Amino acid sequence: MYHKGPAATSLLPKPSSPSCTSILGGSCRLTICNTKPIASCPLAGKPTAPYPVASPQQSTAEMDDDSAPYQLEAAIDAHIANCITPERVSQRAALFKDTFAYVGAVGQGGEGTVVKVLQKTTGKLFAVKRVEQKTDPQSGRPVAHQEVRILALLNLVGDGPGKNTIVGVPADFWFPCHPSGQQSLVMEYAPLGSLQDFINNRTLVAYYHKERYTRVLHEGFYRHIYAQLLAGLAFLHYGYGTDTYDPVKRLPKGRRPVLHRDIKPQNILVLPAPDGVHQELVIVKLADFGGALHVGTHDPTDLYCFTPGYIAPEYYKEGLSRHEANILSDVFALGATMHWAIFGRHPWVTNNGHMLFRRKHARDICHQGGTHFTAEFDASINDALAPARLRRVSVQILECLERNHEEHIRTFLAWYEEVGVPRLESERAQQAARDAASRAHARQRSRERREERLREEASLIPQRALQLTGGYILRQAAQHPLRFRCHNPLCRFQDQPNAHYHVRCADPACPDATVGLHHHSPARHLTDQVEAHYQQVLREELRRRADEQEAGLQQQENESQHVPVPQQRVARRAGVRLAAAPAQTEADQVAQGRARWDLFVQTARTEAEADDVEGEDSLMDVA
C-alpha cells in the first residue's frame, strides 16, 4: 500500500524510539515495556500476505487468554485509584502549574474546553482538554474521565505505527483536580485544527439561504485521509498496525476491542505532513475518546454515542438502542464523515422531524482533477454506508482501498504540481482582485456618505453660528452693571434655559432715543463680526474632521493591502521538502526550549508592567 519511492508516502510517521509508556510520572507509575523489535510492520510497507503477520516476539501481546485484557484494565483502574489520594492530587496540581504555561484558547467542546499550553522545559506546544472533575459520592475522591482509561490502555498495549493513528499523549498526561476545578488531559497539538475546519477552508465557496455551496477536492486527497482513518479504526477494533494484531482471530492481543462511538469531522485532528513528505499529504488522527467503550460493555443508561447525522440506520429502528453500538457503527460514522467531506453534508436529511437516509454516490460527480471518481473509491464508501448485514469492517475496506493506492497518490501529486498550484495562484489573484474591488467600492460608499454628512453639517453652520452669537450677547449682558432681568414673553431669547438679562440704553445720540426708555444688549454693533467669526470657527472644525476621516480611510486602505494570506490558501510550488532539519541533540532541544520560555516570561512580565503603569495612571486620574 505504501511503497518507498519519489511519490510513495507512509501512512503514519515512524513511532518514537522509547517504548515505555506510563499514564502518570514521578513516583506514581504504571509501566509496560516492550523493547523487542517488530518482525513485520503492516503500515510501513505493502504486506506480502493477505493480512499482516504479527511479530512472534511480544510482551503484553502474549497475554492472549480471556482474562488478560480484564486484568490489565483492572490494573489501570487500581493504578488510577492509587494516584487520586489527596496528597498526590495536590502534588499533581502543583506539577501541572510548574510544567506548563497557558498560551491561548483553542476551542469549546460538548464536555469542556481545549486550550493551548507551552511546556516550559522543552518549549513544545500541547493541547489541554479540560473536562468536569466528578467525584465519587461515597469516597469523595476524584473520578477519572473515561478518556483517561481508553488512552492509557491504547498506549500501554502493543507497539507499532498503528498507535500514530490516534491522538498522541505524553507519558504523563492526566492531571486530576486542576486548580480551576477541572481535570486536565494533555495531548499533542494539531496546528491545522479539526478535519471540519480543514475541509471548510479548502472547499467552502459560499452560504446562500442557509445552504452550503462547496467544491470537490481531488480523489487522491480523499483517498489519503480515508486510508488513514480506516487504519485508525482498524487499530481500535483489531490492533492493526501493532504487534497485537491477530489476522486469524481478528481480535487485538492483550486488550479488548475499543469502540469510538462518536466519529465525526470535529473529532478528527489534522497535522502537517512530516519532513520529506509532500505538504498536501497531511496526517489525520482520531481524537475525543470521551464516549469510547470496550466491545461487550453495554449500559442501557449510557446514550453518549454518535452525533445525529452519523448514526447508523439500524439504530433508528425499534428494538435497537444506541448503547448497543458495535464496530459496524464506527464504520458507518466514518463513511458518513467521508460523505460530508465530499458532498458538504452527511447522508441524513430531516423531513418534518424525521431522519431520512439520502446519500449520494461519488461516481456521479467529477472531482477537482476533472474526471469522475473511480468506481473502486465509490465502492469503498458504499461498503461503509451499506446496511448492517452488508457493511464491511475497517480492515476489509482498507485492503480494498490500498489497491493501486500508490498510483492514485502519484497522480494526485502530479496534478497538484501541474494544475493545482497554478489554479490556486489564479484563484488567489482573482480573490485579491475581488477583495480590492470590494474595498474600493466600500471606500467610495463611505466617502460619499461622509461627504453627504459634511454637506448637511455645512448647511447648518449659519444657524449654529447665530445661536452662538446670541449666547455671546447674553453673556456680555449678564456681566454689565446696568443689567436687568428680562420678563418679556415675546423676547427672542426667551427660549434660553436660564434667566437672561438686558441693558438699558444711556446713549443720547441713539437713533431709538425718540422711542423713550429702551434697551440694547452689549456688543450689538459687533453682532455681524461675531457671527462671521463663529461661522469661520465652525467651518475650520468641519474641515479638520474631514481631513482626519480621510486620513483614517487612507490608513485602512494601506493596511488592507498588506494583510497576510491564510496559510491554507498559499500555493507553494515546492512539493517535497528537499532536506530535513539537521538532527539536534537533547541538550540543544532543552536549550532552545529554555530560550523560548525565557522569551515568553520576559514578554509576559513586560505586558504585566505595562498594565500596572496603566492602572496607576488611571488611579491618578480618578484621584
Secondary structure, 3 states (H helix, E strand, C coil): CCCCCCCCCCCCCCCCCCCCECCCCCCCCCCECCCCCCCCCCCCCCCCCCCCCCCCCCCHHHCCCCCHHHHHHHHHHHHHHHCCCHHHHHHHHHHHHHHEEEEEEEEECCCEEEEEEEECCCCCEEEEEEEECCECCCCCCECCCHHHHHHHHHHHCCCCHHHHHECCCCCCCEECCCCCCEEEEEEECCCCCEHHHHHHHHHEEEEECCEEEECCCCHHHHHHHHHHHHHHHHHHHHCCCCCCCCCCCCCCCCCCCEECCCCCHHHEEEECCCCCCCCCCCEEEECCCCCCEECCCCCCCCCCCCCCCCCCHHHHCCCCCHHHCCHHHHHHHHHHHHHHHHHCCCCEEEECCEEEECCCCHHHCECCCCCECCHHHHHHHHHHHCCCCCCCCHHHHHHHHCCCHHHHHHHHHHHHHHHHHHHHHHHHHHHHHHHHHHHHHHHHHHHHHHHHHHHHHHHCHHHHHHHHHHHHHHHHHHCCCCEEECCCCCCCCCCCCCCCEEEECCCCCCCCHHHCCCEECCCHHHHHHHHHHHHHHHHHHHHHHHHHHHHHHHHHHHHHCCCCCCHHHCCCCCCCCCCCCCCCCHHHHHHHHHHHHHHHHHHHHHHHHHHHHHHHHHHHHHC
